[in-house]
Amino acid sequence: MFCLSLDVSTETLRKDLSLSPSPTMATGDQSKKRKQRYLPQNRPAKKKGAYPLKPGVQGFFISCDGGREYQASQEAINVIDSFFEELMHGTGLKLNSSGVLENPVNKKVTFSYSEDEDEEEDGEGNNGEEDENKGVEDKTEVIEGDNNQVDGKELVSERSCEEVKQTEKDEEKEEKQENVAEEPPKKKTCVEEAKVNGNAEKSIDKLIDAELKELGDKSKRRFMKLDPGCNGIVFIQMKRRDGDPSPKDIVQHAMTSAAATKKHMSRFILRILPIEVACYPSEEEISRAIKPLVEQYFPVETDNPRKFAVLYGARANTGLDRMKIINTVAKSIPAPHKVDLNNPEMSIVVEIVKTVCLIGVVETYKELAKYNLRQLTSTK
């Protein structure tokens, strides 16, 4: 009996194993479901966010509060765009050589009242009465002459008769024209106006669609955010077109106006620096990329040599020698210009972020609170 029970138990176990699915099959089905759920159509998921920072771009290097990079980037685009429009349209504030506003923002309006206005009004009334009296006297004058002279009143009566006859003729012509059946001109003007309005509406719709397409197309945007890959840093790329001001001009205008007006512009932005060259952080690449900046701001043949200094900063990169990079930048400046670390007229900004070297030129760096927007607009 004991042997029979063992045989029955083994048979039931075999049946259960044959009916139950294998563990390998179960894991395979689950993996397929996960693939379908997280990767639709078996395509890799696209990375969301800004494009990474790379060499060969121009723009603005901005430092901000940690963890507020997104808000700072939105504020930076708005601030930069507003000052860009001021430079393009010439609506910015004008400063004197001493740094004082030519046209102050708060204008003082004074209202004055004088008794001379009443006297002028009385004088105008008297002059009107005198003119009327003169007109009456002119009508009563008579033309004097020899025996063939004629009174002025007779001449006036003859002229009035001729004018009456001409008016009668004009009225007869108008009656004849009205009798002729023609399309009234008002209907024609209404039809023409409707056609013009229809064309104008179509053209306006087309312009709006074109603007929306440009806003949606990232390649046509003038200012765009790039991801530097570090906390507390924002980079705004500028795609320059013909006739656009340089990043240096925009930042210089923003800092001078902020220092003059003390107007609060942003909440999260700390410092804004213009970047005109971006390359890889090597001595050869830096010396080659900085040549156009040297030709523009430090010409060889000049009567006014400038004093300059090099401002170095590095983030997420500890493999470079600081003094080597500073020396390569200083050696690329020609002879008439000299180094002055205490009172430089021009400062060359060198910021290294990971594997990208950003270079720009600024003026009056120390006088404008090291281009710190928050410190310039603070009232303390």
C-alpha positions as CSV (number, residue, x, y, z in Angstrom):
1,M,0.0,0.0,0.0
2,F,2.8,2.3,0.8
3,C,4.4,1.8,-2.6
4,L,1.2,2.6,-4.4
5,S,0.7,5.9,-2.6
6,L,4.2,7.0,-3.6
7,D,3.5,6.2,-7.3
8,V,0.3,8.3,-7.2
9,S,2.0,11.2,-5.6
10,T,4.8,11.2,-8.2
11,E,2.3,11.1,-11.1
12,T,0.3,14.1,-9.7
13,L,3.6,16.1,-9.3
14,R,4.5,15.4,-12.9
15,K,1.1,16.6,-14.1
16,D,1.3,19.8,-12.0
17,L,4.8,20.5,-13.4
18,S,3.7,20.0,-17.0
19,L,0.7,22.4,-16.6
20,S,2.6,25.1,-14.7
21,P,4.7,27.5,-16.9
22,S,8.4,27.5,-16.6
23,P,10.1,30.4,-14.7
24,T,12.1,31.4,-17.8
25,M,9.0,31.9,-19.9
26,A,7.4,34.0,-17.2
27,T,10.4,36.4,-17.0
28,G,10.4,36.7,-20.8
29,D,6.8,37.8,-20.9
30,Q,7.4,40.3,-18.2
31,S,10.4,41.8,-20.0
32,K,8.4,42.2,-23.2
33,K,5.6,44.0,-21.3
34,R,8.2,46.3,-19.7
35,K,9.7,47.1,-23.1
36,Q,6.4,47.9,-24.6
37,R,5.5,50.1,-21.6
38,Y,8.7,52.1,-21.3
39,L,10.1,52.0,-24.8
40,P,7.2,52.4,-27.3
41,Q,7.8,51.0,-30.8
42,N,11.1,49.6,-29.6
43,R,12.8,53.1,-29.8
44,P,15.1,54.6,-27.2
45,A,13.6,57.3,-25.1
46,K,14.7,60.8,-26.1
47,K,16.6,62.9,-23.5
48,K,14.6,66.0,-22.4
49,G,16.3,69.2,-21.6
50,A,18.7,71.8,-23.1
51,Y,21.5,71.1,-25.5
52,P,24.9,70.6,-23.9
53,L,27.5,73.3,-24.0
54,K,30.1,72.8,-26.7
55,P,33.0,74.8,-28.4
56,G,32.2,77.3,-31.1
57,V,29.4,79.2,-29.5
58,Q,28.8,82.8,-28.4
59,G,26.7,84.0,-25.5
60,F,26.5,84.8,-21.8
61,F,28.0,83.1,-18.9
62,I,25.7,83.5,-15.9
63,S,26.1,82.5,-12.3
64,C,23.0,82.0,-10.1
65,D,21.7,80.6,-6.9
66,G,22.2,76.8,-6.6
67,G,19.1,74.8,-7.6
68,R,17.5,77.8,-9.4
69,E,19.1,77.3,-12.8
70,Y,15.8,77.0,-14.7
71,Q,14.3,80.1,-13.2
72,A,17.6,82.0,-13.7
73,S,17.8,81.0,-17.4
74,Q,14.2,82.3,-18.0
75,E,15.0,85.6,-16.3
76,A,18.3,85.9,-18.2
77,I,16.7,85.5,-21.6
78,N,14.1,88.2,-20.7
79,V,16.7,90.6,-19.3
80,I,19.1,90.1,-22.2
81,D,16.4,90.4,-24.8
82,S,15.1,93.7,-23.3
83,F,18.6,95.3,-23.4
84,F,19.2,93.9,-26.9
85,E,16.0,95.7,-28.1
86,E,17.1,98.9,-26.5
87,L,20.4,98.8,-28.3
88,M,18.8,97.9,-31.6
89,H,16.1,100.7,-31.4
90,G,18.2,103.2,-29.6
91,T,15.8,103.6,-26.6
92,G,18.3,103.1,-23.9
93,L,19.4,105.6,-21.3
94,K,22.2,108.0,-22.3
95,L,25.0,108.6,-19.8
96,N,27.5,111.5,-19.6
97,S,31.2,111.1,-19.3
98,S,30.8,111.4,-15.6
99,G,28.2,108.5,-15.5
100,V,25.2,110.8,-14.9
101,L,22.0,110.3,-16.8
102,E,21.3,113.0,-19.5
103,N,17.5,112.5,-19.4
104,P,16.4,111.6,-15.9
105,V,13.7,109.0,-15.4
106,N,11.7,111.0,-12.9
107,K,10.8,114.3,-14.4
108,K,9.6,117.2,-12.3
109,V,6.5,118.9,-13.8
110,T,5.5,122.4,-12.8
111,F,2.3,124.2,-13.5
112,S,2.2,128.0,-13.7
113,Y,-0.8,130.4,-14.0
114,S,-0.5,134.1,-15.0
115,E,-2.9,136.9,-15.4
116,D,-1.5,137.8,-18.8
117,E,-3.7,135.1,-20.5
118,D,-6.9,137.1,-19.6
119,E,-5.3,140.3,-20.9
120,E,-4.5,138.5,-24.2
121,E,-8.0,137.3,-24.5
122,D,-9.4,140.8,-23.9
123,G,-7.0,142.2,-26.5
124,E,-8.1,139.6,-29.1
125,G,-11.8,140.6,-28.5
126,N,-11.0,144.3,-29.1
127,N,-9.0,143.5,-32.2
128,G,-12.0,141.6,-33.6
129,E,-14.3,144.6,-33.1
130,E,-11.8,146.9,-34.8
131,D,-11.6,144.5,-37.8
132,E,-15.4,144.6,-38.2
133,N,-15.5,148.4,-38.1
134,K,-12.8,148.5,-40.8
135,G,-14.8,146.2,-43.0
136,V,-17.9,148.4,-42.8
137,E,-15.8,151.4,-43.7
138,D,-14.3,149.7,-46.7
139,K,-17.8,148.9,-48.0
140,T,-18.8,152.6,-47.9
141,E,-15.8,153.8,-49.8
142,V,-16.5,155.1,-53.3
143,I,-14.0,155.1,-56.1
144,E,-13.2,158.6,-57.2
145,G,-12.0,159.6,-60.7
146,D,-12.8,161.6,-63.8
147,N,-16.1,161.8,-65.7
148,N,-15.8,158.1,-66.7
149,Q,-15.6,156.9,-63.1
150,V,-18.1,154.4,-61.7
151,D,-19.2,153.9,-58.1
152,G,-18.0,150.9,-56.2
153,K,-21.5,149.9,-55.3
154,E,-22.5,149.5,-59.0
155,L,-19.5,147.3,-59.6
156,V,-20.5,145.1,-56.7
157,S,-24.1,144.7,-58.0
158,E,-22.9,143.7,-61.5
159,R,-20.6,141.1,-60.0
160,S,-23.3,139.6,-57.8
161,C,-25.6,139.3,-60.9
162,E,-22.9,137.3,-62.8
163,E,-22.4,135.0,-59.8
164,V,-26.1,134.3,-59.6
165,K,-26.2,133.3,-63.3
166,Q,-23.2,131.0,-62.9
167,T,-24.8,129.2,-59.9
168,E,-28.0,128.7,-61.9
169,K,-26.1,127.1,-64.7
170,D,-24.2,124.8,-62.3
171,E,-27.5,123.6,-60.7
172,E,-28.9,122.7,-64.1
173,K,-25.8,120.6,-64.9
174,E,-26.1,118.8,-61.6
175,E,-29.8,118.0,-62.3
176,K,-29.0,116.5,-65.7
177,Q,-26.2,114.3,-64.2
178,E,-28.6,113.0,-61.5
179,N,-31.1,111.9,-64.1
180,V,-28.6,109.7,-65.9
181,A,-28.8,106.2,-64.4
182,E,-25.3,105.2,-63.1
183,E,-24.0,103.0,-60.4
184,P,-23.5,105.1,-57.2
185,P,-19.9,105.6,-56.2
186,K,-20.5,104.5,-52.7
187,K,-21.2,100.9,-53.7
188,K,-18.0,100.8,-55.6
189,T,-16.0,102.1,-52.7
190,C,-17.6,99.5,-50.4
191,V,-16.7,96.6,-52.7
192,E,-13.2,97.9,-53.0
193,E,-12.8,98.3,-49.2
194,A,-14.1,94.7,-48.7
195,K,-11.5,93.4,-51.1
196,V,-8.7,95.4,-49.4
197,N,-9.8,94.2,-45.9
198,G,-9.9,90.6,-47.0
199,N,-6.4,90.8,-48.4
200,A,-5.2,92.5,-45.2
201,E,-6.7,89.9,-43.0
202,K,-5.1,87.1,-45.1
203,S,-1.7,88.8,-44.9
204,I,-2.0,89.3,-41.1
205,D,-2.9,85.6,-40.7
206,K,0.1,84.6,-42.7
207,L,2.4,86.9,-40.7
208,I,1.1,85.5,-37.4
209,D,1.6,81.9,-38.7
210,A,5.2,82.7,-39.8
211,E,6.0,84.2,-36.3
212,L,4.6,81.2,-34.5
213,K,6.7,78.9,-36.7
214,E,9.8,80.9,-35.9
215,L,9.1,80.7,-32.2
216,G,8.6,77.0,-32.4
217,D,11.7,76.4,-34.4
218,K,14.7,76.4,-32.1
219,S,17.2,76.9,-34.9
220,K,15.7,80.4,-35.6
221,R,15.8,81.6,-32.0
222,R,18.3,84.4,-31.2
223,F,18.7,83.4,-27.5
224,M,18.7,79.8,-26.4
225,K,19.7,78.0,-23.2
226,L,22.5,75.5,-23.1
227,D,23.3,73.0,-20.4
228,P,26.8,73.5,-18.9
229,G,26.5,70.4,-16.7
230,C,27.3,72.3,-13.4
231,N,25.2,73.6,-10.5
232,G,24.8,77.3,-10.1
233,I,25.7,78.1,-13.7
234,V,23.6,79.0,-16.8
235,F,24.8,79.6,-20.3
236,I,22.6,81.5,-22.8
237,Q,23.7,81.1,-26.5
238,M,23.3,84.0,-28.8
239,K,23.0,83.5,-32.6
240,R,24.2,86.7,-34.0
241,R,22.9,88.1,-37.3
242,D,24.1,90.9,-39.5
243,G,23.9,94.2,-37.7
244,D,23.4,92.7,-34.2
245,P,25.4,94.0,-31.3
246,S,28.0,91.8,-29.7
247,P,27.5,90.1,-26.3
248,K,30.1,92.5,-24.8
249,D,28.0,95.6,-25.9
250,I,24.8,94.1,-24.5
251,V,26.3,93.3,-21.1
252,Q,28.1,96.6,-20.9
253,H,24.8,98.5,-21.6
254,A,23.0,96.3,-19.0
255,M,25.6,97.0,-16.3
256,T,25.8,100.7,-16.8
257,S,22.1,101.2,-16.9
258,A,21.7,99.0,-13.7
259,A,24.4,101.0,-11.9
260,A,22.7,104.3,-12.9
261,T,19.1,103.4,-12.2
262,K,19.4,100.9,-9.4
263,K,16.4,99.1,-10.8
264,H,15.8,95.6,-9.6
265,M,15.8,93.3,-12.7
266,S,16.0,89.7,-11.5
267,R,15.7,87.5,-8.5
268,F,18.1,84.6,-9.1
269,I,20.9,86.0,-11.4
270,L,24.2,87.0,-9.7
271,R,26.8,87.7,-12.4
272,I,26.6,88.1,-16.2
273,L,29.8,87.8,-18.3
274,P,29.9,88.1,-22.1
275,I,31.5,85.1,-24.0
276,E,32.7,85.6,-27.6
277,V,35.0,82.6,-28.1
278,A,34.5,78.9,-26.9
279,C,37.2,76.2,-27.5
280,Y,38.8,73.2,-25.9
281,P,41.0,74.0,-22.8
282,S,44.4,73.5,-24.3
283,E,47.2,76.0,-24.8
284,E,47.3,75.5,-28.6
285,E,43.5,75.9,-29.0
286,I,43.3,78.9,-26.7
287,S,46.1,80.8,-28.5
288,R,44.5,80.0,-31.9
289,A,40.9,81.0,-30.8
290,I,41.8,84.2,-29.1
291,K,43.4,85.8,-32.2
292,P,40.2,87.6,-33.5
293,L,39.6,89.1,-30.0
294,V,43.2,90.4,-29.9
295,E,42.8,92.0,-33.3
296,Q,39.5,93.6,-32.3
297,Y,40.3,94.9,-28.8
298,F,44.1,95.0,-28.7
299,P,45.4,96.2,-32.1
300,V,49.2,96.4,-32.7
301,E,49.2,99.9,-34.3
302,T,47.5,102.2,-31.7
303,D,48.2,105.5,-30.1
304,N,46.4,104.5,-26.8
305,P,47.9,101.3,-25.4
306,R,45.6,99.7,-22.9
307,K,46.2,98.0,-19.5
308,F,44.7,94.6,-19.1
309,A,44.3,91.7,-16.7
310,V,43.4,88.0,-17.0
311,L,40.5,86.7,-14.9
312,Y,40.7,82.9,-14.6
313,G,38.0,80.5,-13.2
314,A,37.6,76.7,-13.5
315,R,34.6,74.4,-12.6
316,A,34.5,70.6,-12.7
317,N,38.1,70.5,-14.1
318,T,41.2,70.0,-11.9
319,G,43.6,68.7,-14.5
320,L,44.8,72.0,-15.9
321,D,47.5,74.3,-14.6
322,R,46.1,77.7,-13.8
323,M,49.3,79.7,-14.5
324,K,49.9,78.0,-17.9
325,I,46.5,79.1,-19.2
326,I,47.0,82.7,-17.9
327,N,50.4,82.9,-19.4
328,T,49.2,81.7,-22.8
329,V,46.5,84.4,-22.8
330,A,48.9,87.1,-21.7
331,K,51.5,86.2,-24.3
332,S,49.0,86.5,-27.1
333,I,48.5,90.2,-26.4
334,P,50.9,92.4,-28.5
335,A,53.7,94.6,-27.0
336,P,52.1,98.1,-26.8
337,H,49.6,96.9,-24.3
338,K,50.7,96.1,-20.7
339,V,49.5,94.0,-17.8
340,D,48.1,95.9,-14.8
341,L,46.4,93.9,-12.1
342,N,45.5,96.8,-9.9
343,N,43.7,99.2,-12.4
344,P,43.1,97.4,-15.7
345,E,41.1,99.1,-18.4
346,M,40.2,95.8,-20.1
347,S,39.8,92.4,-18.5
348,I,40.0,89.1,-20.4
349,V,37.6,86.5,-18.9
350,V,38.7,82.9,-19.0
351,E,36.1,80.4,-17.6
352,I,36.7,76.7,-17.9
353,V,33.6,74.5,-17.5
354,K,34.4,70.7,-17.7
355,T,36.0,70.4,-21.2
356,V,35.1,73.8,-22.6
357,C,37.1,77.0,-22.3
358,L,35.0,80.3,-22.5
359,I,36.7,83.6,-23.3
360,G,35.4,87.1,-23.3
361,V,36.4,90.8,-22.8
362,V,34.9,93.3,-20.4
363,E,35.6,96.9,-19.4
364,T,35.6,98.6,-16.0
365,Y,35.2,95.2,-14.3
366,K,36.0,96.4,-10.7
367,E,34.1,99.7,-11.1
368,L,30.9,97.9,-12.0
369,A,31.0,95.5,-9.0
370,K,32.6,92.7,-11.0
371,Y,29.5,92.6,-13.2
372,N,27.4,91.4,-10.3
373,L,23.8,92.4,-11.2
374,R,22.5,91.9,-7.7
375,Q,25.1,94.0,-6.0
376,L,24.7,96.8,-8.6
377,T,21.0,97.1,-8.0
378,S,21.1,96.7,-4.2
379,T,20.3,99.9,-2.2
380,K,22.6,99.1,0.7
